[in-house]
Amino acid sequence: MSFLTSAVRRLVLALARSVGSKIVDAETGAVIGRAFLVPWRGRIAVIGLDAEVKPVFLPQKRLTYWKQELGFKLHTPPDFPHAVRPQHPPDPSAR
Amino acid sequence: MPSVLNILLTHQPADAVMAMIEWWQKWVARDSILLAYGGSREDFAAIPHEARVFVDDARLRTRDHQRERQSYGGVFRAAAAWMQGRDFTHVHFAEYDHLPLVSDLNQRQLALLADERADVLGFHLRRVDDTNCAHYLQHAADPDFFPFWERITCRPDPRVVLSMIATGSFWTREAFDQLAATPEPHPMYVEIFPPTLAHHLGFRIRDYGPQTRFVRNFGDRVSEIENARSAGAWTLHPVKSRWG
């Protein structure tokens, strides 16, 4: 990566993380970070967010046909119990 | 009686490796240290530490680790082969730049593993499926990725994907041996494959909790050693310039 490309990328990231949209957890309301959200060709580019989030359509108390909102939420920390393992695990290379 | 093998992965020259082993000997028994070497064969031959394995695996020797999906599979397989016939009950895996800071490190890890009723401990353990995690998204684009987990999982949701920093993981012997015995049918990154595999094989994997703040991906924390120890750190990562 050239020096110029790298410098521009650092600048955009710094801007996104300082003046970008505030991203909050849709369930808890906790502030996750800031990022630029850019609609582009039917998709939304998330630029500069320094967290791992899932996009979710938000529940709405009032029924509206003209607007729905997309938000973000964090996974809960992994806390899975043990699972019963088969005596002979399947061959991972088998198809 | 639990017995922990400390696997240290390094590629550094012989003198730096011996300085690292001297440091580690302050905290764990020398005969509990297995050196996994990813450097040159010449340097490997010059290292006067008996318990060592040379890892001849191109998937370890990547340049752009993330995009080439660096793997520690060769390290795990070599270590598991070395352990055969030896009675270690647990495995602590650390990279060369991950410093131990307390004399009862392995005992603390065993106690935490027992408290969590877990088989594996990892740093920065998180669930990343369906998120913007760049590593997850790159793997999700691979048509073989999800079918692999569907084939091997013993859990109800085969789409769960976990991630953790590669260094500092702590394993029961059974979980480690199964990790080493499961080949990657296609390249998967070292931060994705081990924790996700452990989960889908039915093992319980947990984060180190408060210790996670003393481990991060980037930088050189050589100036933070004493402060970290005072703040309660068991280990510190990354400390890249400690061995020269």
Boltz contact constraints between the chains, C-beta under 6 A:
constraints:
  - contact:
      token1: [A, 46]
      token2: [B, 132]
      max_distance: 6.0
  - contact:
      token1: [A, 52]
      token2: [B, 128]
      max_distance: 6.0
  - contact:
      token1: [A, 52]
      token2: [B, 131]
      max_distance: 6.0
  - contact:
      token1: [A, 52]
      token2: [B, 133]
      max_distance: 6.0
  - contact:
      token1: [A, 53]
      token2: [B, 131]
      max_distance: 6.0
  - contact:
      token1: [A, 53]
      token2: [B, 132]
      max_distance: 6.0
  - contact:
      token1: [A, 54]
      token2: [B, 130]
      max_distance: 6.0
  - contact:
      token1: [A, 54]
      token2: [B, 131]
      max_distance: 6.0
  - contact:
      token1: [A, 75]
      token2: [B, 127]
      max_distance: 6.0
  - contact:
      token1: [A, 78]
      token2: [B, 125]
      max_distance: 6.0
  - contact:
      token1: [A, 78]
      token2: [B, 127]
      max_distance: 6.0
  - contact:
      token1: [A, 78]
      token2: [B, 162]
      max_distance: 6.0
  - contact:
      token1: [A, 82]
      token2: [B, 204]
      max_distance: 6.0
  - contact:
      token1: [A, 83]
      token2: [B, 154]
      max_distance: 6.0
  - contact:
      token1: [A, 83]
      token2: [B, 155]
      max_distance: 6.0
  - contact:
      token1: [A, 83]
      token2: [B, 202]
      max_distance: 6.0
  - contact:
      token1: [A, 85]
      token2: [B, 154]
      max_distance: 6.0
  - contact:
      token1: [A, 85]
      token2: [B, 202]
      max_distance: 6.0
  - contact:
      token1: [A, 86]
      token2: [B, 154]
      max_distance: 6.0
  - contact:
      token1: [A, 90]
      token2: [B, 151]
      max_distance: 6.0
  - contact:
      token1: [A, 90]
      token2: [B, 152]
      max_distance: 6.0
  - contact:
      token1: [A, 92]
      token2: [B, 152]
      max_distance: 6.0
  - contact:
      token1: [A, 92]
      token2: [B, 182]
      max_distance: 6.0
  - contact:
      token1: [A, 93]
      token2: [B, 185]
      max_distance: 6.0
